[in-house]
Amino acid sequence: MGNSSLHLAPYLMTGAILFFLLGSVAYGMYSTFGAGSKLLIDSIDEHARMHELGIAHTHD
């Protein structure tokens, strides 16, 4: 047989990058739709509501 050494470094690096990428996506989905989503404030909706009440800011 020939030299069949297996280099694990590229696989470990790819696995680590995929782990952190998928972990970040999962955490983002959990914070958006999970239990913590009740604490989030939609700043655009809040600003539009303040405009309707006339207290957002002035346009001088």
PyMOL commands that set and color helices and strands:
alter all, ss='L'
color gray80, all
select helices_A, chain A and resi 9-33+35-39+43-53
alter helices_A, ss='H'
color red, helices_A
deselect
rebuild
show_as cartoon
